[in-house]
Amino acid sequence: MNRIIKKKNLNPTVTLMEVDAPLVAAKAEPGQFIILRTRADGERIPLTIADFDRQKGSVTIIFQIVGGTTFELNQLEEGGFIQDFVGPLGNPSVCSAKKVAVIGGGVGSAIAYPVTKKFFDNGAVVHAITGFRTKDLVILEDEFKKVSSEFFLVTDDGSYGQKGLVTEALQRLIDRGEKYDEVIAIGPLIMMKFVAALTKPLGIKTVVSMNPIMIDGTGMCGGCRLSVGGKTKFACVDGPDFDGHEVDFAEAMSRGAMYKPFEVKAHEEACKLLEEASLKGIA
């Protein structure tokens, strides 16, 4: 079991947890993920590593409350324990380019952050762009500012930062003459699709993280199967990073939508169980 060192609500639906996990922290790299269970008979879910501290022996995860297990995880408090916390899994992000634009969309910014930090620590010129629907959903703004050469924040409704989309922010940088060795996009599938569509005719190498479609994290369930360059790949064992110009996003988005009804139902059932336990005085 792994103890929760720190818990912080980043916005109404997104939570940060720092977990005591020295074995995972010793080997963790940006882009990798862990698999956890909140209880012995609970569901296994993959969550990407948002940060790690090798000296402290801790790993930070940031998750959005979308289903039953993330709801249960969010009920745990500092000092509490997570039943299983296994990793690091997946292939680390390659952070060797000299000039990059790293783009994070929504909660995907939590995954973009350690990648941005790694590039910055390696001496690269890093332009970080994060996008959110509205001001209340913004996360990790101060953290990004510390690890990027230039930082740009946009919101769909213009309530904070610049009004617009991450693709528009990237286009402005390209229009001002920025030449990137690589663009990294991490976030909703539709966002990554349009970033790749923007960079493809310009010949800019673009990497996307397909963690949104991961389910069991081992490749056995087949839920994260996708087509990359006409070949079948699995996000959790072959990725999660892939060439954004070769990913079949239409297929990936169709597959990702399959599980939304199950997530909603699981979340509702978890809420109901908590409510019943509270009424009985055992929660």
Summary of the structure (lengths in Angstrom):
residues: 283
radius of gyration: 18.6
end to end distance: 20.2
largest distance: 63.7
contacts: 977
relative contact order: 0.13
helix: 35%
strand: 32%
